[in-house]
Amino acid sequence: MHLPNGSWANFGGNDAVTIGGKVGSQLNADGTGSWDSALGDFDGRRAVRVVNPCSVNDNLDAGNCKWTDRYTDGLQRRRWYSSAEATGEGAVVIIGGMTAGGYINRETPVRDPVFQRGQSEPTYEYFPARAAEPQVFQFLVDAGGLNTYAHTFLMPDGRFFLQANLSTGLSPFIFETILLTS
């Protein structure tokens, strides 16, 4: 996602892995990878990574050109394959995704239609982060199963036109907006 100041941001990712794609050497309480000593890989599911605009003459490993990785204070929820859409005033809404990989969409019988037994993240949150907890986005729940990379389009009135799985709709609300100042 390009930010209004020209920076580029990436939201979420996978948990820490090691050689061969195995779980990292240090584990989270749920058994996913927190860190890996062999590859220096962090759990990136709550990460926000930002790089500022640079020129070809800048040192890409220092100063403004170096990636800023926020692993512990980035996103409020773990997200892998989420969507990001800018609001009209420059905030970013991060929508949906899953909490980890290896998920089978549309589990049957459906035992937890909202969170798919802890694997789906049918909520939305903002960047820059807001103090409020991420809210369940009912459109994603109604679309059924896991909704990765939902297609989002900002409409002139501030609502989003959305497509996820086989569902298409217009958000019933206007996403709150704030100005991005940094």
Phi and psi in degrees as a GROMACS rama.xvg file:
@    title "Ramachandran Plot"
@    xaxis  label "Phi"
@    yaxis  label "Psi"
@TYPE xy
-84.2511  133.504  HIS-2
-92.3864  160.398  LEU-3
-57.5028  -26.9876  PRO-4
-85.3217  5.04467  ASN-5
94.9523  -9.54204  GLY-6
-68.0109  161.493  SER-7
-117.119  134.593  TRP-8
-126.678  147.614  ALA-9
-125.399  135.949  ASN-10
-119.143  122.756  PHE-11
80.6513  -173.04  GLY-12
162.787  -154.946  GLY-13
-105.015  167.027  ASN-14
-73.1207  170.197  ASP-15
-64.9016  132.524  ALA-16
-125.521  165.522  VAL-17
-124.342  -168.81  THR-18
-53.2945  133.93  ILE-19
80.5936  9.53031  GLY-20
75.8505  12.0869  GLY-21
-78.5908  164.263  LYS-22
-60.9836  141.239  VAL-23
-57.6031  168.121  GLY-24
-71.2979  -25.8612  SER-25
-113.224  131.925  GLN-26
-103.976  150.417  LEU-27
-76.944  168.868  ASN-28
-58.8072  -28.1676  ALA-29
-89.4333  7.44308  ASP-30
89.3803  -3.64865  GLY-31
-81.3195  165.865  THR-32
-77.9581  128.168  GLY-33
-94.1449  -38.1416  SER-34
-159.349  153.005  TRP-35
-131.772  125.086  ASP-36
-73.6201  -29.6797  SER-37
-70.6602  -41.6595  ALA-38
-106.18  -7.41421  LEU-39
65.9332  34.8733  GLY-40
-99.4463  128.833  ASP-41
-94.9872  163.435  PHE-42
-69.8624  113.827  ASP-43
-101.392  10.7934  GLY-44
-69.9833  -21.5443  ARG-45
-109.115  10.2855  ARG-46
-78.9329  146.525  ALA-47
-122.465  123.337  VAL-48
-116.324  128.471  ARG-49
-130.117  136.768  VAL-50
-128.102  135.749  VAL-51
-86.864  159.711  ASN-52
-63.385  140.455  PRO-53
-140.158  163.805  CYS-54
-102.303  167.986  SER-55
-64.5043  -19.1047  VAL-56
-88.4039  -8.82512  ASN-57
-77.395  153.819  ASP-58
-76.1297  111.66  ASN-59
-74.0948  -3.60694  LEU-60
-109.268  12.3439  ASP-61
-147.106  166.11  ALA-62
57.1343  -141.484  GLY-63
-62.5182  -24.3808  ASN-64
-79.3238  -16.1006  CYS-65
-77.6363  139.702  LYS-66
-57.5177  139.712  TRP-67
-103.857  115.853  THR-68
-107.047  119.291  ASP-69
-112.417  101.577  ARG-70
-92.7264  -32.9359  TYR-71
-105.97  -18.818  THR-72
-122.131  23.9275  ASP-73
-84.0961  -89.4451  GLY-74
-90.0192  152.024  LEU-75
-78.0677  -26.9575  GLN-76
-123.343  152.479  ARG-77
-71.1964  129.846  ARG-78
-138.838  133.352  ARG-79
-133.145  126.177  TRP-80
64.0661  42.2634  TYR-81
-84.7851  174.332  SER-82
-110.798  155.011  SER-83
-133.543  134.709  ALA-84
-140.267  133.069  GLU-85
-78.3703  143.529  ALA-86
-85.6765  173.324  THR-87
-64.8582  -23.8182  GLY-88
-100.201  2.32789  GLU-89
106.08  -6.16622  GLY-90
-73.9535  165.393  ALA-91
-121.132  134.883  VAL-92
-103.512  123.971  VAL-93
-100.419  124.571  ILE-94
-123.639  129.689  ILE-95
65.6118  -153.55  GLY-96
104.671  -173.731  GLY-97
-120.344  166.408  MET-98
-87.4745  -19.2301  THR-99
-161.886  172.552  ALA-100
-85.2555  -178.963  GLY-101
75.3136  29.0028  GLY-102
-95.1095  141.13  TYR-103
-101.821  118.776  ILE-104
-67.6001  143.782  ASN-105
59.6419  57.0972  ARG-106
-56.6817  138.547  GLU-107
-129.217  136.212  THR-108
-71.8407  152.282  PRO-109
-73.952  116.447  VAL-110
-100.881  -21.6693  ARG-111
-146.601  89.4693  ASP-112
-66.9923  -18.7906  PRO-113
-88.0562  -57.6598  VAL-114
-106.473  3.82897  PHE-115
48.3404  51.9642  GLN-116
54.4337  43.5491  ARG-117
83.8376  5.28951  GLY-118
-101.169  -20.5243  GLN-119
-101.001  146.332  SER-120
-122.276  80.6836  GLU-121
-86.037  42.151  PRO-122
-116.133  174.661  THR-123
-132.187  151.343  TYR-124
-146.938  173.53  GLU-125
-114.693  153.941  TYR-126
-126.848  126.188  PHE-127
-59.0668  151.59  PRO-128
-61.0105  147.714  ALA-129
-107.308  158.824  ARG-130
-70.4354  -29.4041  ALA-131
-68.5867  147.8  ALA-132
-64.6437  145.507  GLU-133
-57.037  140.087  PRO-134
-100.104  145.006  GLN-135
-64.6251  133.674  VAL-136
-99.8597  101.948  PHE-137
-57.4494  -31.5977  GLN-138
-55.539  -42.7379  PHE-139
-67.2867  -38.3298  LEU-140
-64.6624  -46.7461  VAL-141
-64.9423  -30.114  ASP-142
-67.9116  -20.2093  ALA-143
82.9783  141.947  GLY-144
66.3214  -155.734  GLY-145
-90.1999  132.506  LEU-146
-115.92  89.0305  ASN-147
-93.3288  145.012  THR-148
46.4292  51.4348  TYR-149
-56.1872  139.949  ALA-150
-80.9204  127.551  HIS-151
-129.732  141.295  THR-152
-138.983  122.19  PHE-153
-72.0958  125.433  LEU-154
-93.5278  160.849  MET-155
-57.9134  -27.4807  PRO-156
-87.2554  2.60838  ASP-157
96.3539  -9.54328  GLY-158
-82.8788  165.422  ARG-159
-108.102  138.555  PHE-160
-90.3489  129.785  PHE-161
-127.934  151.636  LEU-162
-140.106  127.436  GLN-163
-147.472  137.518  ALA-164
49.8154  -121.631  ASN-165
-103.832  12.1035  LEU-166
-106.3  145.406  SER-167
-135.181  140.286  THR-168
-168.869  173.661  GLY-169
-109.651  127.8  LEU-170
-57.0412  138.375  SER-171
-76.6422  -1.84822  PRO-172
-136.981  161.348  PHE-173
-91.4906  127.033  ILE-174
-64.1815  133.772  PHE-175
-60.5858  145.155  GLU-176
-125.689  150.658  THR-177
-139.952  159.415  ILE-178
-83.2593  134.36  LEU-179
-84.7991  114.984  LEU-180
-103.858  -10.662  THR-181
